[in-house]
Amino acid sequence: MRISAALTRLGAAGALGLGTALAPLAGASAHVTVTPSTTESGGYAVLTFSVGHGCDGSPTTQVSIAIPGGVYSVTPTRHPDYTVEKVMETLDEPVDDGHGGQYTERVAEVVYTATTPLPDGYRDAFELQLRLPEGEAGEVVAFPTIQTCAAGETAWIDEVVEGEPEPESPAPSFTLTAAGGEDDASPAEESDATSPLVWVAVALGALGALLGGAAFVRSGRSS
C-alpha cells in the first residue's frame, strides 16, 4: 500500500485521532477548509473541502486528504479536472460494519490529482461522503491535507491548541456535536407514529358528525 503523504508528515496517531485539546479550525485564515453537512457524532455527512489558492503563486496539482480514525468507508465525489484515488489501510482487527459484515480495511487517504492544474487565485472544492466518528460532543475531528503544486507544496496539518496563536497551516477540521435523539426518527418510524393519530382524528370527526345529526333531528321534532 502506498504510504500517505499526510500520515508520514504528521504521524499516524495525530492524523487518525480525535482530540478535545484542539480548537475548531474553520477560521478565515485557514486556506484549505472543510464544511460538513452535519457535525453530529456518528452521523452521515458530506464534507466539502475548499482550496482557495496555490503554493506561493504556483498552480495546485494534487490534494491529499488524510481520513481520521473511526471512519472506515468514504465515497468521494468525482471531479472533471481530477482523478481520484482511495488509499486503503489494513485494520489490525475486523470491525463490524453495521450491516451484517465486517471491515477488514479502511480508507486512510483520498487523493485528488489534477488533469488540469488549478491556477493560483482560483478556488476549487472536493466532496467526500462518509459516516463521522462516534465521539463526544466538543471533540474535534481533523483531516490533515497536503496541497501539492507545480512548484512546492503546503502541508495543512498543524494543530490549533486552544489559547495559543493559530499556526500558519492549520489542518481542516470541525467540532462534533451530540448525536440526535428521538427527533431523528426515520421516515418509516414517523409514519408509524402518525398513523394512529390520523385514525383517532377520523373517528372523532365521525362522532362529531353523528352528534350533530342527532341534534338536528331533535331540533326538527321540537319545532
Rosetta blueprint (number, residue, H / E / L):
1 M L
2 R L
3 I L
4 S L
5 A H
6 A H
7 L H
8 T H
9 R H
10 L H
11 G L
12 A H
13 A H
14 G H
15 A H
16 L H
17 G L
18 L E
19 G E
20 T L
21 A L
22 L E
23 A L
24 P L
25 L L
26 A L
27 G L
28 A L
29 S L
30 A L
31 H L
32 V E
33 T E
34 V E
35 T E
36 P E
37 S L
38 T L
39 T L
40 E E
41 S L
42 G L
43 G L
44 Y E
45 A E
46 V E
47 L E
48 T E
49 F E
50 S E
51 V E
52 G L
53 H L
54 G L
55 C E
56 D L
57 G L
58 S E
59 P L
60 T E
61 T E
62 Q E
63 V E
64 S E
65 I E
66 A E
67 I L
68 P L
69 G L
70 G L
71 V L
72 Y L
73 S L
74 V E
75 T E
76 P E
77 T L
78 R L
79 H E
80 P L
81 D L
82 Y E
83 T E
84 V E
85 E E
86 K E
87 V E
88 M E
89 E E
90 T E
91 L E
92 D E
93 E E
94 P E
95 V E
96 D E
97 D L
98 G L
99 H L
100 G L
101 G L
102 Q E
103 Y E
104 T E
105 E E
106 R E
107 V E
108 A E
109 E E
110 V E
111 V E
112 Y E
113 T E
114 A E
115 T E
116 T E
117 P E
118 L E
119 P L
120 D L
121 G L
122 Y L
123 R L
124 D E
125 A E
126 F E
127 E E
128 L E
129 Q E
130 L E
131 R E
132 L L
133 P L
134 E L
135 G L
136 E L
137 A L
138 G L
139 E L
140 V E
141 V E
142 A E
143 F L
144 P L
145 T E
146 I E
147 Q E
148 T E
149 C E
150 A L
151 A L
152 G L
153 E E
154 T E
155 A E
156 W E
157 I L
158 D E
159 E L
160 V L
161 V E
162 E L
163 G L
164 E L
165 P L
166 E L
167 P L
168 E L
169 S L
170 P E
171 A L
172 P L
173 S E
174 F E
175 T E
176 L L
177 T E
178 A L
179 A L
180 G L
181 G L
182 E H
183 D H
184 D H
185 A L
186 S L
187 P H
188 A H
189 E H
190 E H
191 S H
192 D H
193 A H
194 T H
195 S H
196 P H
197 L H
198 V H
199 W H
200 V H
201 A H
202 V H
203 A H
204 L H
205 G H
206 A H
207 L H
208 G H
209 A H
210 L H
211 L H
212 G H
213 G H
214 A H
215 A H
216 F H
217 V H
218 R H
219 S H
220 G H
221 R H
222 S H
223 S L
